């Protein structure tokens, strides 16, 4: 299977939001409770997030079908979202998206990148650590007891490009 990475298109906002929602519902919702686990709220939130951040999203296509996406925050070296269609997880698409986003950040001169994930999302934590990320901090939502909604901040050092970027050679 070959994936192609490209910029997101305005015409696919709902498709990308659906990818995020399906991945969230399978991988994250079981770890959440209360309003954070509300399917309707999450579907609307993802649609809003994709629409608001479209210019900072890259998409993975397999056979001309969007199967995953990754976004970066405006003005920061931070990746808020990385989603792959559940049926295609574990096939290298997330790795491809993450590496491409890291390359884009390196071309901007960034020397590190950060992201968050849920502490109890063991598969995601292991994935990011395998990609060279290290745990910086844990942020519990409730200081009194173990909370599955505790988030982990991870960071990876990058090798920023320091030369000039020019069209002329």
C-alpha positions as MATLAB code, in Angstrom:
seq = 'XXXXXXXXXXXXXXXXXXXXXXXXXXXXXXXXXXXXXXXXXXXXXXXXXXXXXXXXXXXXXXXXXXXXXXXXXXXXXXXXXXXXXXXXXXXXXXXXXXXXXXXXXXXXXXXXXXXXXXXXXXXXXXXXXXXXXXXXXXXXXXXXXXXXXXXXXXXXXXXXXXXXXXXXX';
ca = [
       0.000    0.000    0.000;
       1.353    3.396   -0.989;
       0.212    6.576    0.700;
       0.585   10.042   -0.790;
       0.848   13.074    1.496;
      -0.719   16.341    0.351;
      -2.275   19.549    1.650;
      -5.879   19.434    2.813;
      -8.617   20.769    0.539;
     -11.574   22.915    1.575;
     -13.940   20.452   -0.098;
     -12.984   17.663    2.317;
     -13.575   19.276    5.714;
     -16.344   16.820    6.611;
     -14.370   13.813    5.322;
     -11.422   14.725    7.550;
     -13.731   15.407   10.493;
     -15.266   11.943    9.959;
     -11.814   10.294    9.991;
     -11.039   12.059   13.263;
     -14.402   11.169   14.778;
     -14.178    7.460   13.882;
     -10.615    7.224   15.262;
     -11.646    9.146   18.405;
     -14.689    6.906   18.919;
     -12.597    3.728   18.664;
      -9.387    4.755   20.437;
     -10.136    7.653   22.787;
     -13.794    7.677   23.778;
     -13.452    4.445   25.818;
     -10.866    6.280   27.964;
     -13.099    9.296   28.608;
     -16.105   10.044   30.769;
     -18.713   12.765   31.165;
     -18.935   15.532   28.564;
     -15.521   14.568   27.136;
     -17.077   11.284   25.932;
     -20.099   12.903   24.228;
     -20.227   11.733   20.612;
     -22.325   14.637   19.284;
     -20.089   17.245   20.899;
     -16.959   15.565   19.552;
     -18.312   15.315   16.005;
     -19.117   19.046   16.014;
     -15.777   19.909   17.631;
     -13.806   17.968   15.022;
     -15.694   19.579   12.172;
     -14.937   23.005   13.648;
     -11.250   22.153   14.253;
     -10.704   20.888   10.700;
     -12.437   23.944    9.218;
     -10.519   26.393   11.432;
      -7.112   24.787   10.793;
      -7.408   23.609    7.194;
      -4.340   25.516    5.966;
      -2.161   23.688    8.537;
      -3.400   20.158    7.770;
      -1.703   17.508    5.669;
      -3.610   14.461    4.445;
      -2.613   10.879    3.644;
      -4.315    9.408    0.573;
      -4.379    5.732   -0.372;
      -5.769    5.082   -3.860;
      -6.955    8.723   -3.966;
      -8.990    8.316   -0.761;
      -8.176   10.338    2.363;
      -7.285    7.894    5.158;
      -5.561   10.104    7.736;
      -4.460   13.609    8.589;
      -2.165   15.617   10.810;
      -2.215   19.294   11.780;
       0.124   21.775   13.371;
      -0.709   24.723   15.585;
      -0.489   28.269   14.279;
       2.830   29.895   15.171;
       3.983   27.057   17.440;
       5.921   23.849   17.079;
       3.018   21.762   18.314;
       0.982   18.950   16.715;
      -2.555   18.964   18.117;
      -4.011   16.249   15.864;
      -2.919   13.047   14.150;
      -5.654   10.648   13.049;
      -5.659    7.539   10.859;
      -8.742    5.571    9.847;
      -8.917    2.689   12.366;
      -8.917   -0.052    9.691;
      -5.554    1.226    8.400;
      -3.822    1.914   11.711;
      -0.550    0.076   12.193;
       0.387    0.179    8.506;
       2.779    3.153    8.648;
       0.385    5.921    7.635;
       0.633    7.697   11.004;
       4.438    7.466   10.831;
       4.427    8.935    7.332;
       2.169   11.832    8.367;
       4.179   12.536   11.521;
       7.528   12.515    9.694;
       6.230   14.825    6.982;
       4.892   17.275    9.572;
       8.242   17.176   11.379;
       9.986   17.944    8.081;
       7.718   20.937    7.497;
       8.521   22.224   10.988;
      12.254   21.691   10.379;
      12.014   23.727    7.166;
      10.512   26.537    9.269;
      13.633   26.358   11.461;
      11.970   24.669   14.455;
      14.346   22.717   16.684;
      11.721   20.695   18.568;
       8.091   19.646   18.362;
       5.608   18.837   21.101;
       2.269   17.058   21.303;
      -0.137   15.691   23.923;
      -1.993   12.420   24.251;
      -4.010   10.721   26.962;
      -1.865    8.896   29.525;
      -4.053    5.792   29.307;
      -3.765    5.703   25.512;
      -0.865    3.265   25.844;
      -0.760    2.475   22.136;
      -0.365    6.152   21.195;
       2.274    6.791   23.871;
       4.262    3.780   22.613;
       3.854    4.947   19.000;
       5.223    8.415   19.763;
       8.093    7.031   21.837;
       8.973    4.695   18.940;
       9.071    7.802   16.719;
      11.684    9.405   19.010;
       9.451   11.429   21.333;
      10.173   11.559   25.046;
       7.749   12.252   27.862;
       8.137   15.740   29.321;
       5.262   15.943   31.788;
       1.927   14.556   32.883;
      -0.972   16.873   33.600;
      -3.660   15.279   35.742;
      -7.135   16.734   35.496;
      -7.851   15.628   39.065;
      -4.973   15.899   41.544;
      -6.662   13.648   44.130;
      -6.696   10.327   42.285;
      -5.693    8.478   39.121;
      -7.627    9.913   36.224;
      -7.681    8.257   32.781;
      -8.046   11.712   31.267;
      -4.562   12.723   32.400;
      -2.612   13.990   29.433;
       1.041   13.408   28.669;
       3.197   16.041   26.943;
       5.806   14.541   24.623;
       8.642   16.254   22.773;
      11.068   15.420   19.989;
      14.193   17.307   18.985;
      14.342   18.190   15.314;
      17.184   19.023   12.948;
      16.080   22.426   11.633;
      17.092   23.573    8.182;
      19.340   26.619    8.504;
      19.988   27.485    4.847;
      18.236   29.821    2.483;
      15.186   28.608    0.606;
      15.141   29.903   -2.947;
      13.554   28.963   -6.249;
      16.683   29.932   -8.187;
      19.592   27.533   -8.335;
];
